[in-house]
Amino acid sequence: MCLGVPARVMSVSGTFATVEVGGARREISVMLLEEIREGDWVILHAGFAISKLSPEEAQRTLQYLREISDVNEIH
C-alpha cells in the first residue's frame, strides 16, 4: 500500500520545492504539477508532489492520519 501525505509548500525554485511535513522540511520535485506556489498544499509521495489540494482537504487528511496514529499507539 502506498501513502501520500499532505505537505505545505514553503518555497518553489524551478521544478523543486521545499515543503513542510509534520514540522520537518524537505526538498521535493514538483515537475508533475503546474503552477505550484508558496502556501499551496500538495500530496507528497516518494519525493514527488502528485496533486494539489485545498487547505481544508489538507487539514482534514492530517486529522485522519493523527487519528489513525492514535489508534495504533493504543494497540
The 8 nearest C-alpha neighbors of each residue, nearest first, counted from 0:
[[1, 2, 3, 44, 45, 4, 43, 64],
 [2, 0, 3, 44, 45, 4, 43, 42],
 [1, 3, 4, 0, 44, 43, 45, 42],
 [2, 4, 44, 43, 42, 1, 5, 45],
 [3, 5, 43, 42, 6, 2, 44, 61],
 [6, 4, 42, 41, 57, 43, 40, 7],
 [7, 5, 20, 41, 19, 40, 18, 42],
 [6, 8, 40, 18, 19, 39, 38, 9],
 [9, 7, 18, 37, 38, 39, 10, 17],
 [8, 10, 37, 18, 17, 38, 7, 19],
 [11, 9, 37, 17, 16, 8, 12, 18],
 [12, 10, 16, 15, 13, 37, 17, 36],
 [13, 11, 15, 16, 14, 10, 17, 29],
 [12, 14, 15, 11, 16, 29, 30, 28],
 [13, 15, 30, 29, 28, 12, 16, 11],
 [16, 14, 28, 12, 29, 13, 27, 11],
 [17, 15, 11, 27, 10, 26, 12, 18],
 [16, 18, 26, 10, 9, 25, 8, 27],
 [19, 17, 8, 9, 7, 24, 25, 6],
 [18, 20, 24, 7, 23, 6, 22, 21],
 [19, 21, 6, 23, 22, 24, 18, 7],
 [20, 22, 23, 19, 6, 24, 61, 5],
 [21, 23, 20, 19, 24, 18, 6, 25],
 [24, 22, 20, 19, 21, 25, 18, 6],
 [25, 23, 19, 18, 20, 17, 22, 26],
 [26, 24, 17, 18, 27, 19, 23, 20],
 [25, 27, 17, 16, 18, 15, 28, 24],
 [28, 26, 46, 16, 15, 47, 17, 25],
 [27, 29, 15, 47, 30, 14, 48, 46],
 [28, 30, 14, 48, 15, 31, 32, 47],
 [29, 31, 14, 32, 28, 15, 33, 47],
 [32, 30, 29, 49, 48, 33, 47, 28],
 [33, 31, 30, 29, 50, 34, 49, 35],
 [32, 34, 35, 31, 30, 29, 36, 51],
 [35, 33, 36, 32, 29, 39, 51, 30],
 [34, 36, 33, 39, 32, 37, 29, 11],
 [37, 35, 39, 38, 34, 11, 8, 10],
 [36, 38, 10, 8, 9, 39, 11, 35],
 [37, 39, 8, 9, 36, 7, 40, 10],
 [40, 38, 8, 37, 36, 7, 41, 35],
 [39, 41, 7, 52, 6, 51, 8, 54],
 [42, 40, 51, 6, 50, 5, 52, 48],
 [41, 43, 5, 4, 50, 48, 3, 49],
 [44, 42, 48, 3, 4, 47, 5, 41],
 [43, 45, 3, 47, 46, 48, 42, 49],
 [46, 44, 47, 43, 3, 48, 27, 2],
 [45, 47, 27, 44, 28, 43, 48, 26],
 [48, 46, 28, 44, 43, 27, 45, 49],
 [47, 49, 43, 29, 42, 41, 50, 28],
 [48, 50, 42, 47, 43, 31, 44, 32],
 [51, 49, 42, 41, 48, 52, 32, 43],
 [50, 52, 41, 40, 42, 53, 49, 39],
 [53, 51, 40, 41, 56, 57, 54, 50],
 [52, 54, 56, 55, 57, 40, 51, 39],
 [53, 55, 57, 56, 58, 40, 52, 39],
 [56, 54, 58, 53, 57, 59, 52, 60],
 [57, 55, 59, 53, 54, 58, 60, 52],
 [56, 58, 54, 60, 55, 59, 5, 61],
 [59, 57, 61, 55, 60, 56, 62, 54],
 [58, 60, 56, 62, 57, 61, 55, 63],
 [61, 59, 63, 57, 62, 58, 56, 64],
 [62, 60, 64, 58, 63, 59, 57, 65],
 [61, 63, 65, 59, 60, 64, 58, 66],
 [64, 62, 60, 66, 61, 65, 67, 59],
 [63, 65, 61, 67, 66, 62, 68, 60],
 [66, 64, 68, 62, 63, 67, 69, 61],
 [67, 65, 63, 69, 68, 64, 62, 70],
 [68, 66, 64, 70, 65, 69, 63, 71],
 [67, 69, 65, 71, 66, 70, 64, 72],
 [68, 70, 66, 72, 67, 71, 65, 73],
 [71, 69, 67, 73, 68, 72, 66, 74],
 [72, 70, 68, 74, 73, 69, 67, 66],
 [73, 71, 69, 70, 74, 68, 67, 66],
 [72, 74, 70, 71, 69, 68, 67, 66],
 [73, 71, 72, 70, 69, 68, 67, 66]]
